[in-house]
Amino acid sequence: MGARLQGGNQEKRKLDSYPVEEHKEKEEIDGKKQSKERENTGMEAIGKTRSRCTTRRKRFKYRGEG
């Protein structure tokens, strides 16, 4: 259990530090915002994984599994 949790934390930290540069780029280039977002599905993927992780954790927490 501990190892799995640690792995999740590591992943989260990596994802947290990842999209900061993308945000800055989007602010700088306002005209290309839409095309940039379409090109870069990284943010979308991160959002999906993040929400899924939290929901999974909550489910296990309330069920008492894991």
PAMI-109006 format. One record per atom (N, C-alpha, C): residue number from 1; x, z, y; atom name. Coordinates in steps of 0.05 Angstrom, whole numbers, always signed. Layout:
<rec num="NUM" xx="X" zz="Z" yy="Y" atomo="CA"/>
...
***
This chain:
<rec num="1" xx="+17" zz="+0" yy="-24" atomo="N"/>
<rec num="1" xx="+0" zz="+0" yy="+0" atomo="CA"/>
<rec num="1" xx="+17" zz="+0" yy="+25" atomo="C"/>
<rec num="2" xx="+37" zz="+18" yy="+25" atomo="N"/>
<rec num="2" xx="+54" zz="+20" yy="+49" atomo="CA"/>
<rec num="2" xx="+68" zz="-6" yy="+55" atomo="C"/>
<rec num="3" xx="+79" zz="-19" yy="+34" atomo="N"/>
<rec num="3" xx="+94" zz="-43" yy="+38" atomo="CA"/>
<rec num="3" xx="+75" zz="-65" yy="+50" atomo="C"/>
<rec num="4" xx="+51" zz="-67" yy="+39" atomo="N"/>
<rec num="4" xx="+33" zz="-87" yy="+49" atomo="CA"/>
<rec num="4" xx="+27" zz="-83" yy="+78" atomo="C"/>
<rec num="5" xx="+22" zz="-58" yy="+85" atomo="N"/>
<rec num="5" xx="+15" zz="-51" yy="+113" atomo="CA"/>
<rec num="5" xx="+38" zz="-58" yy="+132" atomo="C"/>
<rec num="6" xx="+62" zz="-52" yy="+123" atomo="N"/>
<rec num="6" xx="+85" zz="-58" yy="+139" atomo="CA"/>
<rec num="6" xx="+88" zz="-88" yy="+144" atomo="C"/>
<rec num="7" xx="+84" zz="-103" yy="+122" atomo="N"/>
<rec num="7" xx="+85" zz="-132" yy="+124" atomo="CA"/>
<rec num="7" xx="+65" zz="-142" yy="+145" atomo="C"/>
<rec num="8" xx="+41" zz="-131" yy="+144" atomo="N"/>
<rec num="8" xx="+21" zz="-140" yy="+163" atomo="CA"/>
<rec num="8" xx="+29" zz="-134" yy="+192" atomo="C"/>
<rec num="9" xx="+41" zz="-110" yy="+195" atomo="N"/>
<rec num="9" xx="+50" zz="-103" yy="+222" atomo="CA"/>
<rec num="9" xx="+71" zz="-122" yy="+232" atomo="C"/>
<rec num="10" xx="+90" zz="-128" yy="+214" atomo="N"/>
<rec num="10" xx="+111" zz="-147" yy="+222" atomo="CA"/>
<rec num="10" xx="+99" zz="-173" yy="+231" atomo="C"/>
<rec num="11" xx="+81" zz="-183" yy="+215" atomo="N"/>
<rec num="11" xx="+68" zz="-209" yy="+222" atomo="CA"/>
<rec num="11" xx="+55" zz="-207" yy="+249" atomo="C"/>
<rec num="12" xx="+40" zz="-186" yy="+254" atomo="N"/>
<rec num="12" xx="+26" zz="-182" yy="+279" atomo="CA"/>
<rec num="12" xx="+45" zz="-183" yy="+302" atomo="C"/>
<rec num="13" xx="+68" zz="-168" yy="+299" atomo="N"/>
<rec num="13" xx="+87" zz="-167" yy="+321" atomo="CA"/>
<rec num="13" xx="+97" zz="-195" yy="+327" atomo="C"/>
<rec num="14" xx="+103" zz="-210" yy="+306" atomo="N"/>
<rec num="14" xx="+113" zz="-237" yy="+309" atomo="CA"/>
<rec num="14" xx="+93" zz="-254" yy="+325" atomo="C"/>
<rec num="15" xx="+67" zz="-251" yy="+317" atomo="N"/>
<rec num="15" xx="+46" zz="-267" yy="+330" atomo="CA"/>
<rec num="15" xx="+43" zz="-258" yy="+359" atomo="C"/>
<rec num="16" xx="+46" zz="-232" yy="+364" atomo="N"/>
<rec num="16" xx="+43" zz="-221" yy="+391" atomo="CA"/>
<rec num="16" xx="+64" zz="-233" yy="+410" atomo="C"/>
<rec num="17" xx="+88" zz="-235" yy="+400" atomo="N"/>
<rec num="17" xx="+110" zz="-245" yy="+417" atomo="CA"/>
<rec num="17" xx="+110" zz="-275" yy="+420" atomo="C"/>
<rec num="18" xx="+94" zz="-289" yy="+403" atomo="N"/>
<rec num="18" xx="+96" zz="-318" yy="+401" atomo="CA"/>
<rec num="18" xx="+81" zz="-332" yy="+425" atomo="C"/>
<rec num="19" xx="+56" zz="-326" yy="+430" atomo="N"/>
<rec num="19" xx="+41" zz="-344" yy="+448" atomo="CA"/>
<rec num="19" xx="+45" zz="-339" yy="+478" atomo="C"/>
<rec num="20" xx="+62" zz="-320" yy="+486" atomo="N"/>
<rec num="20" xx="+66" zz="-313" yy="+514" atomo="CA"/>
<rec num="20" xx="+76" zz="-338" yy="+529" atomo="C"/>
<rec num="21" xx="+96" zz="-352" yy="+518" atomo="N"/>
<rec num="21" xx="+106" zz="-376" yy="+531" atomo="CA"/>
<rec num="21" xx="+85" zz="-397" yy="+535" atomo="C"/>
<rec num="22" xx="+68" zz="-400" yy="+514" atomo="N"/>
<rec num="22" xx="+47" zz="-420" yy="+516" atomo="CA"/>
<rec num="22" xx="+29" zz="-414" yy="+540" atomo="C"/>
<rec num="23" xx="+22" zz="-389" yy="+544" atomo="N"/>
<rec num="23" xx="+5" zz="-381" yy="+566" atomo="CA"/>
<rec num="23" xx="+17" zz="-390" yy="+592" atomo="C"/>
<rec num="24" xx="+43" zz="-384" yy="+596" atomo="N"/>
<rec num="24" xx="+57" zz="-392" yy="+621" atomo="CA"/>
<rec num="24" xx="+55" zz="-422" yy="+625" atomo="C"/>
<rec num="25" xx="+61" zz="-437" yy="+603" atomo="N"/>
<rec num="25" xx="+61" zz="-466" yy="+605" atomo="CA"/>
<rec num="25" xx="+33" zz="-476" yy="+614" atomo="C"/>
<rec num="26" xx="+12" zz="-464" yy="+603" atomo="N"/>
<rec num="26" xx="-15" zz="-473" yy="+610" atomo="CA"/>
<rec num="26" xx="-21" zz="-467" yy="+639" atomo="C"/>
<rec num="27" xx="-11" zz="-444" yy="+649" atomo="N"/>
<rec num="27" xx="-15" zz="-438" yy="+678" atomo="CA"/>
<rec num="27" xx="-1" zz="-458" yy="+695" atomo="C"/>
<rec num="28" xx="+24" zz="-465" yy="+688" atomo="N"/>
<rec num="28" xx="+39" zz="-483" yy="+704" atomo="CA"/>
<rec num="28" xx="+26" zz="-511" yy="+705" atomo="C"/>
<rec num="29" xx="+19" zz="-521" yy="+682" atomo="N"/>
<rec num="29" xx="+7" zz="-548" yy="+681" atomo="CA"/>
<rec num="29" xx="-23" zz="-546" yy="+678" atomo="C"/>
<rec num="30" xx="-37" zz="-546" yy="+701" atomo="N"/>
<rec num="30" xx="-66" zz="-542" yy="+700" atomo="CA"/>
<rec num="30" xx="-81" zz="-567" yy="+692" atomo="C"/>
<rec num="31" xx="-70" zz="-591" yy="+700" atomo="N"/>
<rec num="31" xx="-84" zz="-616" yy="+694" atomo="CA"/>
<rec num="31" xx="-83" zz="-622" yy="+665" atomo="C"/>
<rec num="32" xx="-61" zz="-615" yy="+651" atomo="N"/>
<rec num="32" xx="-58" zz="-622" yy="+623" atomo="CA"/>
<rec num="32" xx="-70" zz="-600" yy="+605" atomo="C"/>
<rec num="33" xx="-84" zz="-581" yy="+617" atomo="N"/>
<rec num="33" xx="-93" zz="-558" yy="+602" atomo="CA"/>
<rec num="33" xx="-108" zz="-565" yy="+576" atomo="C"/>
<rec num="34" xx="-128" zz="-583" yy="+578" atomo="N"/>
<rec num="34" xx="-145" zz="-589" yy="+555" atomo="CA"/>
<rec num="34" xx="-128" zz="-603" yy="+533" atomo="C"/>
<rec num="35" xx="-113" zz="-623" yy="+541" atomo="N"/>
<rec num="35" xx="-97" zz="-638" yy="+521" atomo="CA"/>
<rec num="35" xx="-77" zz="-618" yy="+507" atomo="C"/>
<rec num="36" xx="-66" zz="-601" yy="+524" atomo="N"/>
<rec num="36" xx="-47" zz="-581" yy="+513" atomo="CA"/>
<rec num="36" xx="-60" zz="-564" yy="+492" atomo="C"/>
<rec num="37" xx="-84" zz="-554" yy="+498" atomo="N"/>
<rec num="37" xx="-98" zz="-537" yy="+479" atomo="CA"/>
<rec num="37" xx="-104" zz="-552" yy="+453" atomo="C"/>
<rec num="38" xx="-112" zz="-577" yy="+456" atomo="N"/>
<rec num="38" xx="-119" zz="-593" yy="+433" atomo="CA"/>
<rec num="38" xx="-94" zz="-597" yy="+415" atomo="C"/>
<rec num="39" xx="-72" zz="-603" yy="+429" atomo="N"/>
<rec num="39" xx="-46" zz="-607" yy="+415" atomo="CA"/>
<rec num="39" xx="-39" zz="-582" yy="+400" atomo="C"/>
<rec num="40" xx="-40" zz="-560" yy="+415" atomo="N"/>
<rec num="40" xx="-29" zz="-534" yy="+405" atomo="CA"/>
<rec num="40" xx="-52" zz="-518" yy="+392" atomo="C"/>
<rec num="41" xx="-55" zz="-521" yy="+366" atomo="N"/>
<rec num="41" xx="-75" zz="-505" yy="+352" atomo="CA"/>
<rec num="41" xx="-64" zz="-479" yy="+343" atomo="C"/>
<rec num="42" xx="-39" zz="-473" yy="+352" atomo="N"/>
<rec num="42" xx="-26" zz="-448" yy="+344" atomo="CA"/>
<rec num="42" xx="-42" zz="-424" yy="+353" atomo="C"/>
<rec num="43" xx="-51" zz="-425" yy="+378" atomo="N"/>
<rec num="43" xx="-67" zz="-403" yy="+389" atomo="CA"/>
<rec num="43" xx="-92" zz="-398" yy="+373" atomo="C"/>
<rec num="44" xx="-106" zz="-420" yy="+367" atomo="N"/>
<rec num="44" xx="-131" zz="-418" yy="+351" atomo="CA"/>
<rec num="44" xx="-125" zz="-405" yy="+324" atomo="C"/>
<rec num="45" xx="-104" zz="-415" yy="+311" atomo="N"/>
<rec num="45" xx="-98" zz="-404" yy="+285" atomo="CA"/>
<rec num="45" xx="-92" zz="-375" yy="+287" atomo="C"/>
<rec num="46" xx="-77" zz="-367" yy="+307" atomo="N"/>
<rec num="46" xx="-70" zz="-339" yy="+311" atomo="CA"/>
<rec num="46" xx="-95" zz="-322" yy="+314" atomo="C"/>
<rec num="47" xx="-113" zz="-332" yy="+331" atomo="N"/>
<rec num="47" xx="-138" zz="-317" yy="+336" atomo="CA"/>
<rec num="47" xx="-153" zz="-313" yy="+310" atomo="C"/>
<rec num="48" xx="-155" zz="-335" yy="+294" atomo="N"/>
<rec num="48" xx="-170" zz="-333" yy="+269" atomo="CA"/>
<rec num="48" xx="-157" zz="-313" yy="+251" atomo="C"/>
<rec num="49" xx="-130" zz="-315" yy="+247" atomo="N"/>
<rec num="49" xx="-117" zz="-296" yy="+229" atomo="CA"/>
<rec num="49" xx="-120" zz="-268" yy="+239" atomo="C"/>
<rec num="50" xx="-118" zz="-264" yy="+265" atomo="N"/>
<rec num="50" xx="-120" zz="-237" yy="+275" atomo="CA"/>
<rec num="50" xx="-147" zz="-225" yy="+269" atomo="C"/>
<rec num="51" xx="-168" zz="-239" yy="+276" atomo="N"/>
<rec num="51" xx="-195" zz="-228" yy="+272" atomo="CA"/>
<rec num="51" xx="-200" zz="-223" yy="+242" atomo="C"/>
<rec num="52" xx="-191" zz="-242" yy="+226" atomo="N"/>
<rec num="52" xx="-195" zz="-239" yy="+197" atomo="CA"/>
<rec num="52" xx="-181" zz="-214" yy="+187" atomo="C"/>
<rec num="53" xx="-156" zz="-209" yy="+197" atomo="N"/>
<rec num="53" xx="-141" zz="-186" yy="+189" atomo="CA"/>
<rec num="53" xx="-157" zz="-160" yy="+196" atomo="C"/>
<rec num="54" xx="-166" zz="-159" yy="+221" atomo="N"/>
<rec num="54" xx="-179" zz="-134" yy="+229" atomo="CA"/>
<rec num="54" xx="-205" zz="-130" yy="+213" atomo="C"/>
<rec num="55" xx="-220" zz="-151" yy="+209" atomo="N"/>
<rec num="55" xx="-245" zz="-148" yy="+194" atomo="CA"/>
<rec num="55" xx="-239" zz="-139" yy="+166" atomo="C"/>
<rec num="56" xx="-218" zz="-150" yy="+154" atomo="N"/>
<rec num="56" xx="-211" zz="-143" yy="+127" atomo="CA"/>
<rec num="56" xx="-203" zz="-113" yy="+126" atomo="C"/>
<rec num="57" xx="-187" zz="-105" yy="+145" atomo="N"/>
<rec num="57" xx="-178" zz="-77" yy="+146" atomo="CA"/>
<rec num="57" xx="-202" zz="-59" yy="+148" atomo="C"/>
<rec num="58" xx="-220" zz="-66" yy="+166" atomo="N"/>
<rec num="58" xx="-243" zz="-48" yy="+170" atomo="CA"/>
<rec num="58" xx="-260" zz="-47" yy="+144" atomo="C"/>
<rec num="59" xx="-263" zz="-70" yy="+132" atomo="N"/>
<rec num="59" xx="-279" zz="-70" yy="+107" atomo="CA"/>
<rec num="59" xx="-267" zz="-51" yy="+86" atomo="C"/>
<rec num="60" xx="-241" zz="-53" yy="+83" atomo="N"/>
<rec num="60" xx="-227" zz="-36" yy="+63" atomo="CA"/>
<rec num="60" xx="-230" zz="-7" yy="+72" atomo="C"/>
<rec num="61" xx="-228" zz="-2" yy="+98" atomo="N"/>
<rec num="61" xx="-228" zz="+25" yy="+108" atomo="CA"/>
<rec num="61" xx="-255" zz="+38" yy="+101" atomo="C"/>
<rec num="62" xx="-277" zz="+23" yy="+107" atomo="N"/>
<rec num="62" xx="-303" zz="+35" yy="+103" atomo="CA"/>
<rec num="62" xx="-311" zz="+37" yy="+74" atomo="C"/>
<rec num="63" xx="-302" zz="+17" yy="+58" atomo="N"/>
<rec num="63" xx="-308" zz="+18" yy="+30" atomo="CA"/>
<rec num="63" xx="-291" zz="+38" yy="+15" atomo="C"/>
<rec num="64" xx="-268" zz="+44" yy="+26" atomo="N"/>
<rec num="64" xx="-250" zz="+63" yy="+13" atomo="CA"/>
<rec num="64" xx="-233" zz="+48" yy="-8" atomo="C"/>
<rec num="65" xx="-230" zz="+22" yy="-5" atomo="N"/>
<rec num="65" xx="-213" zz="+7" yy="-23" atomo="CA"/>
<rec num="65" xx="-185" zz="+3" yy="-11" atomo="C"/>
<rec num="66" xx="-166" zz="+0" yy="-29" atomo="N"/>
<rec num="66" xx="-138" zz="-4" yy="-19" atomo="CA"/>
<rec num="66" xx="-127" zz="+20" yy="-6" atomo="C"/>
***
